[in-house]
Amino acid sequence: MTKKCLIVRGGWPGHDPVAATEVFIPVLGRMGFELDVEDTPEVYADATVMATYDLIVQCVTMGSATVDEVAGLRQAVAAGAGLAGWHGGLIDSYRNATDYLQLVGAQFAAHPHAAEDRGRTDVEAYRTYQVSFNEAGKAHPITEGMEDFEIRTEQYWVLTDSLNEVLATSEIVPGKGDEWHEPVLAPAIWTRRWGKGRIFTTTFGHTVDVLKQPHISGLIERGMSWASR
């Protein structure tokens, strides 16, 4: 039986939600999914339609969702549909919806500039930082065999809870003029279980070129596969 995947994309255009999800549409096709693509979360409120999906891939930064839409997404995941996404498309969505925040268990808080760029508005808030896999990450099917690596992109300061299973972290190190006085350990890759459903996300994916890096695209492909019903 063919599995079905719903892609919901939109919100802030700076994350290029169409181009970002287009990176993974052929990947999902090769994985055997029949695909539906929506430009708003309105479909989440249709319980009959949502019950047909095995995987939901969301790429909606900020934006808004109604109470019924959030409730429908929660119900679909709790019933066994997987939920997967990256960067702000999953962990900076629907900022005013506390029930959504409880579902995904993480919220973007900041992406500090590198020390030499602090206070500048003419450059992206990029840092070069190390991503380190913990013991859970070394054994998890999504990240097993991946080596620690260095990356230059936005580094997400994330507010989260202990229900998440963190697989990899990075340290947000304070620089001259920063307000925090010691390194902050931030999750970079994690999973979460909600009812019968599985959730996968990573902080990587600010730009399409990052998503196309083989170790990042491979990570997300395995994450989507793991999350799917």
Long-range contacts (C-beta under 8 A, 24 or more apart in sequence): 2-32, 2-33, 2-34, 3-32, 3-33, 3-34, 3-54, 3-55, 3-228, 3-229, 4-33, 4-34, 4-35, 4-36, 4-52, 4-53, 4-54, 4-55, 5-33, 5-34, 5-35, 5-36, 5-53, 5-54, 5-55, 5-56, 5-57, 5-224, 5-228, 6-35, 6-36, 6-37, 6-38, 6-43, 6-50, 6-53, 6-55, 6-56, 6-57, 7-35, 7-36, 7-37, 7-38, 7-57, 7-58, 7-59, 8-37, 8-38, 8-39, 8-40, 8-41, 8-43, 8-44, 8-56, 8-57, 8-58, 8-59, 8-60, 9-37, 9-38, 9-39, 9-58, 9-59, 9-60, 9-89, 10-39, 10-40, 10-41, 10-59, 10-60, 10-63, 11-59, 11-60, 11-61, 11-62, 11-63, 11-88, 11-89, 11-93, 12-61, 12-62, 12-63, 12-88, 14-61, 15-59, 15-61, 15-87, 15-88, 15-89, 15-205, 15-206, 16-207, 16-208, 17-59, 17-60, 17-61, 17-89, 19-208, 20-59, 20-86, 20-89, 20-205, 20-208, 20-211, 21-57, 21-59, 23-208, 23-211, 23-212, 23-217, 24-57, 24-211, 24-217, 24-220, 24-221, 24-224, 27-217, 27-221, 27-224, 28-55, 28-57, 28-224, 31-221, 31-224, 31-225, 33-228, 41-65, 41-69, 41-73, 41-94, 42-69, 44-68, 44-69, 44-70, 44-72, 44-73, 44-76, 45-69, 45-71, 45-72, 46-72, 47-72, 47-75, 47-76, 50-75, 50-76, 50-81, 51-76, 51-79, 53-81, 54-81, 54-82, 54-228, 54-229, 55-81, 55-82, 55-83, 55-84, 55-224, 55-227, 55-228, 55-229, 56-81, 56-82, 56-83, 56-84, 57-84, 57-85, 57-224, 58-83, 58-84, 58-85, 58-89, 58-90, 58-93, 59-85, 59-86, 59-89, 59-90, 60-89, 60-93, 60-94, 61-87, 61-88, 61-89, 61-92, 61-93, 62-88, 62-92, 62-93, 62-94, 62-95, 63-93, 63-94, 64-94, 64-96, 64-97, 65-93, 65-94, 65-97, 65-100, 67-97, 67-99, 70-94, 70-97, 70-99, 70-100, 70-103, 71-99, 73-100, 73-103, 74-99, 74-100, 74-103, 74-194, 76-197, 77-103, 77-194, 77-195, 77-197, 77-199, 78-194, 78-195, 78-196, 78-197, 79-195, 79-196, 79-197, 80-195, 80-196, 80-197, 80-229, 81-197, 81-229, 82-197, 82-198, 82-199, 82-200, 82-224, 82-226, 82-227, 82-228, 82-229, 83-194, 83-197, 83-198, 83-199, 83-200, 83-227, 84-199, 84-200, 84-201, 84-220, 84-223, 84-224, 84-227, 85-200, 85-201, 86-201, 86-202, 86-203, 86-204, 86-205, 86-211, 86-220, 87-154, 87-156, 87-202, 87-203, 87-204, 87-205, 87-206, 88-205, 88-206, 89-205, 90-201, 91-156, 91-158, 91-201, 91-203, 103-194, 103-199, 104-192, 104-199, 104-201, 105-160, 105-161, 105-163, 105-164, 105-192, 105-199, 106-158, 106-159, 106-160, 106-161, 106-164, 106-187, 106-190, 106-201, 107-158, 107-159, 107-160, 108-156, 108-157, 108-158, 109-156, 109-157, 109-158, 109-159, 110-156, 110-157, 111-154, 111-155, 111-156, 111-157, 112-155, 112-157, 112-172, 112-178, 114-175, 115-175, 115-176, 115-177, 115-178, 116-175, 118-175, 118-176, 118-177, 118-178, 119-177, 124-154, 124-206, 125-154, 126-152, 126-153, 126-154, 127-152, 127-153, 127-154, 127-155, 127-172, 128-152, 129-155, 129-170, 129-171, 129-172, 129-173, 130-170, 130-171, 131-168, 131-169, 131-170, 131-188, 131-189, 132-168, 132-169, 132-170, 133-167, 133-168, 134-166, 134-167, 134-168, 134-169, 136-165, 136-166, 136-167, 137-166, 137-167, 137-168, 137-189, 140-165, 140-167, 140-191, 141-222, 141-226, 142-167, 142-189, 142-191, 142-200, 142-219, 142-222, 142-223, 142-226, 143-167, 143-168, 143-189, 143-219, 143-222, 146-215, 146-219, 149-215, 151-204, 151-210, 153-204, 153-206, 153-207, 153-210, 154-203, 154-206, 155-186, 155-203, 156-186, 156-188, 156-203, 157-184, 157-186, 158-186, 158-187, 158-203, 160-187, 160-190, 163-192, 163-193, 164-190, 164-191, 164-192, 165-190, 165-191, 165-192, 166-190, 167-191, 189-219, 189-223, 191-223, 191-226, 191-227, 197-227, 197-229, 198-226, 198-227, 198-228, 199-227, 200-224, 200-226, 200-227
